[in-house]
Amino acid sequence: QVQLVESGGGLVQPGGSLRLSCTASGVSLADYNIGWYREAPGKEREGVSCISSSGDRTTYEDSVKGRFTISRDNAKNTVYLQMNSLKPEDTALYHCATDKLTMCWEYDYWGQGTQVTVSS
């Protein structure tokens, strides 16, 4: 069965960094665009970043542009989200998801998420 597992979340101070990983089993991520999404209490799910299947195209939500970097290693069946200069408003449960057809408009599979908490 298809499974996506996120890891790398945790508690970090403002200005700190984390690197999230999304590793798949049962599916080749090389066939998919991959997105990172986040959910925070009281807020709707927000698209954070997206990377094309080959890695040649990336998109970012404006609030994270210049701070977050999405990348992928298809040989490891893994997508990463490097998060620098973290802010309290980045606190959320971060999910990765596959998107066969679009640049993260829709998703086919998703993981359970990893919690990122930015607090002093």
BELSULNOR-V563814 format. One record per residue. N is the residue number from 1. SS is DSSP state (alpha for helix, beta for strand, coil for the rest). D_FIRST is the distance of its C-alpha to the first C-alpha in Angstrom with 1 decimal. Layout:
<<N,SS,D_FIRST> <N,SS,D_FIRST>>
This chain:
<<1,coil,0.0> <2,coil,3.8> <3,beta,6.4> <4,beta,10.0> <5,beta,12.7> <6,beta,16.3> <7,beta,19.2> <8,coil,22.9> <9,coil,24.3> <10,beta,27.4> <11,beta,31.0> <12,beta,33.2> <13,coil,36.7> <14,coil,37.7> <15,coil,38.0> <16,coil,35.5> <17,coil,32.3> <18,beta,28.7> <19,beta,25.9> <20,beta,22.4> <21,beta,19.4> <22,beta,16.0> <23,beta,13.6> <24,beta,10.2> <25,beta,7.6> <26,coil,5.3> <27,coil,8.1> <28,coil,11.8> <29,alpha,13.8> <30,alpha,16.8> <31,alpha,16.0> <32,coil,16.2> <33,beta,18.9> <34,beta,18.0> <35,beta,19.8> <36,beta,20.9> <37,beta,21.9> <38,beta,23.8> <39,beta,24.8> <40,coil,28.1> <41,coil,29.9> <42,coil,31.9> <43,coil,30.4> <44,coil,28.0> <45,coil,24.9> <46,beta,26.3> <47,beta,25.0> <48,beta,26.1> <49,beta,25.3> <50,beta,23.4> <51,beta,23.1> <52,coil,22.8> <53,coil,20.4> <54,coil,23.2> <55,coil,24.5> <56,coil,27.9> <57,coil,27.9> <58,beta,27.5> <59,beta,28.5> <60,beta,29.5> <61,coil,30.6> <62,alpha,34.4> <63,alpha,34.5> <64,alpha,32.4> <65,coil,33.8> <66,coil,35.6> <67,coil,33.9> <68,beta,30.2> <69,beta,28.8> <70,beta,25.3> <71,beta,24.3> <72,beta,21.5> <73,beta,21.0> <74,alpha,18.7> <75,alpha,19.4> <76,alpha,17.8> <77,coil,15.0> <78,beta,16.7> <79,beta,18.8> <80,beta,21.7> <81,beta,24.1> <82,beta,27.5> <83,beta,29.5> <84,coil,33.2> <85,coil,36.1> <86,coil,34.1> <87,coil,35.7> <88,alpha,35.5> <89,alpha,34.2> <90,alpha,31.1> <91,coil,30.1> <92,beta,26.8> <93,beta,23.2> <94,beta,21.6> <95,beta,18.2> <96,beta,16.6> <97,beta,15.0> <98,beta,14.2> <99,beta,16.8> <100,coil,16.8> <101,coil,20.3> <102,coil,22.4> <103,coil,23.5> <104,coil,21.6> <105,coil,23.1> <106,coil,19.8> <107,coil,16.3> <108,coil,13.0> <109,coil,10.7> <110,beta,12.4> <111,coil,12.6> <112,coil,14.7> <113,coil,17.7> <114,beta,20.3> <115,beta,23.9> <116,beta,26.8> <117,beta,30.2> <118,beta,33.3> <119,coil,36.4> <120,coil,39.7>>
